Amino acid sequence: MQKTLTIGMFQSGGVRGSWKIPGRESEPNFTDLDYWITLARKCEAAGVDFLFFADSYGYPTMDGAVIPGAITHNVNFTNIDPQVILSALAAHTEKLGLVTTVSTQVEQPAVVARQYRTLDHLSKGRVGWNIVTGSAQAGSALLFGEPLMAHDDRYRKADDHVELSLKFWEGCWEPDALQRSSITQTWADPNKVHEIHHRGPFFASDGILPTPPGPQVTPTLFQAGASAPGRALAAKYAEAVFLAAESKALAEQIADIRGLAEENGRGRDAVKCLIAGTFRVADSYDAAAAQHRAQIEAISLDQAATHYAYYTGIDLMSLDLDRPIPESAAAGDNGRTNIERFLGPDAPTVRQILEEFRANGVMGKPFLGSPEEIVDQAQAMIEATDADGFLVQPEPDGNHDQFFARVLPEMRRRGLIKDELAGNTLREHFFGVGCTQLPDTHPGAAFRAHNVLV
């Protein structure tokens, strides 16, 4: 049976690449609200499920200092706050899901809970939280004046953070607590608004989230991170997960997440697995491949190394280019996903890693060709991996216009995507009309106000 695919559009909340093109340096861009409103309206008109903003406080560092090339080439040096952007986009869209990243490493649960509950109200239930421990941890630690935390400890902290956030969302307010009664002069029934008592390894609370529930109660939960702890976190809490790798690795990661979700009592289909895909469309495969080669040639190995350092903290240019990453360099506490993908018995050389990052970055190989060829490739990837859809990466100038104009119509013609979005909330887009709140099988359901909260 053919799957109906979920489609999200990726943005980073930062400046797009058009500034590098002579004559286009001053085009409206990342600090111009109209730029984002126009993009969101295009996404909504195209009928995609959601617009996603990645985010991070980090930046590429080496030996406790910023890498100058990261500033020169803009590796995460223009980001603005995506949550502020989303509050504006909510007013200019009606159906489009709006998703952003917030790190469990630097934000407090009560702050995150109130921010997303506010956005859930403002968007009428269309907001999602991408749960991450944060990328470029060394830069983030410098910014916040904190020591760098070990990778697995960051995921223990993330688990504690999400648990407390769920307690705030699900446990503070009973469904009928808010009364707004002028007759009894009662805003809310104090017997139905509850304190949360939480003592975890990283966070504690004896308080109440004072913001009443929005349409979803808990925002739709996403996760990005393909390391073993990341997959475990996704299988426990996420409703959708972002993954980027080649077909064989993707299939293994997705099978692992589905199996872990089943072990957690959630069912194998509780988590939508979305492939981060790059689509380069032209009139033919050869034309698209030539465009891709030209993009690769515009990126130096030094630039590729700076991007790799952003995700991992490893300076590939300081290593032997003709040998794999040595075990000593691979044992750090920065992000693991882009280290582990290049380890193992068939590990590539450092030079090969640089060439791979130069060509594809953190993504797998792009889909290249005419619309028909690209959709053939995308369908084959879905069948080979058991994925549920795509998180579509921007085109070279930062927009998605070619994907909207040429790829989506071919997907729709084949019945691969929805003719219209289900329901009005983001969770309904994923799981069907009426599925506005977490299902009873989700661990967050155990924290609902009629249960004992500890």
Secondary structure, 3 states (H helix, E strand, C coil): CCCCCEEEEEECCCCCHHHHCCCCCCCCCCCCHHHHHHHHHHHHHHCCCEEEECCCCCCCEECCEECHHHHHCCCCCCCCCHHHHHHHHHCCCCCCEEEEEEECCCCCHHHHHHHHHHHHHHCCCCEEEEEECCCCHHHHHHHHCCCCCCHHHHHHHHHHHHHHHHHHHHHCECCCCEEEECCCCEEECHHHECCCCEECCCCEECCCCCCCCCCCCCCEEEEECCCHHHHHHHHHHCCEEEECCCHHHHHHHHHHHHHHHHHCCCCCCCCEEEEEECEEECCCHHHHHHHHHHHHHCCCHHHHHHHHHHHHCCCHHHCCCCCCCCCCHHHCCCCCHHHHCCCCCCCCCHHHHHHHHHHHCCCCCCEEECHHHHHHHHHHHHHHHCCCEEEECCCCCCCCHHHHHHHHHHHHHCCCCCCCCCCCCHHHHHHCCCCCCCCCCCHHHHHCCCCCCC
